[in-house]
Amino acid sequence: MENVTAPFRSFALVSRERIARNYRRIREVVGPGVEVAGVVKADAYGHGAAEVSSILEAEGAHWLAVSSVEEGVTLRQAGVRARILVMAGFLPYEGEAVVEHELTPALQSLAAVAEMDRLARRAGKPLPYHLKIDSGMGRMGAREGAGEVAAAVCGAAHARLEGLMSHLASAADFASPQTAEQIARFDHLCRALAEAGIAPPYRHTASTNAVAYGRENAWHNMVRAGLGIYGYVPAARGAAPPRMLTVEPALAWKARIIAVKDLPEGAPVGYGATFRAPRPMRMAIVAAGYADGVFHSLGNRGSVIAAGQTTPIVGSVCMDVIAIDISHTTALGPGDEVTLLGEEGGVKLDAEDLARATGTISYDILCRIGRRVARVYA
Ligand SMILES: *Cc1c(COP(=O)(O)O)cnc(C)c1O
């Protein structure tokens, strides 16, 4: 371990085994009749999309999902062979890349279905697409009824409808009727389309929450799992059933100490002197700042794990460094690691903890780990 991480001041250790195991657990929960598309958008939530994709492919994944055409092209260039669903569709100028890299767009409107038809006609092959239905989230997807959808799909004879999908806005909220309403609307549309002879092979509405909390009627025959693969399930609201999914965080984030110094009582620390040593204090400067994804709002509020203990961040978070109070130990010096995210000496700090401390969600914490932080795979 020391060897692979030695040159890096700040690095994220990603466990291949945990990614693979989390993915297998999701597959076990939904069972063999349900395809699990591994969501690797946003550089696999900061874990490295090419690496995570290759882990999932080695586990037998048939489908991966990204947000944009650019992300899909990047995966193809990294050698990914699995089907790639582009969940936010394509823009007119991205059509050629869709064809060339064999990406499967999730179309967001009936106008896009017509565009897809033109693309397929030009390409001279029946390009597959999935159609996103806005079943009540009020974000992306077609809102039209079955008649109009059927007309658009049938009018696009050169392209091939391969999946109907929707996205749930509140799947972890068991105090809200929204999920049941969304699923009912989606199922109603699927039935009406089936009666019109339109029954594509895939139907999918579930992401991690609907899998983890056992909303089986959202699974259909494909689920799109992102966060769960990385080892997190957001907390539920309301009278949630027990979780069906057990996963473990796949990423630990470390940074090295650059300098240690002893401060006298009353000494100010950092920009704006937002902290003053309340007593003689030993401080360490750690090589990670907001440019690396340490939220600025963690100044004087967040903590890291140093020498196996929860250790407060003192003063404001700088672009490249933070200061921490290591008065509890003399064991740490320049080059030693502290843990920004992960476990050390039985103490745990995960993305949910950081999200609570910063008023955000675990997704946000993971996605913002900066490009400067080396990803190291073990
Ligand atoms: C990001 C995304 C997912 C994955 O969601 P998780 O909560 O990370 O499992 C699934 N579907 C769509 C449309 C998404 O944008």
The ligand as a Gaussian input file, in Angstrom:
#p B3LYP/6-31G(d) Opt

LIG

0 1
 C      -27.930000       8.950000     -11.472000
 C      -29.099000       8.210000     -11.948000
 C      -29.345000       6.909000     -11.485000
 C      -28.553000       6.271000     -10.386000
 O      -29.042000       6.690000      -9.146000
 P      -28.450000       6.145000      -7.762000
 O      -29.326000       6.771000      -6.747000
 O      -27.051000       6.616000      -7.692000
 O      -28.547000       4.664000      -7.804000
 C      -30.382000       6.217000     -12.059000
 N      -31.163000       6.777000     -13.015000
 C      -30.964000       8.030000     -13.459000
 C      -31.862000       8.580000     -14.512000
 C      -29.944000       8.797000     -12.932000
 O      -29.760000      10.049000     -13.356000

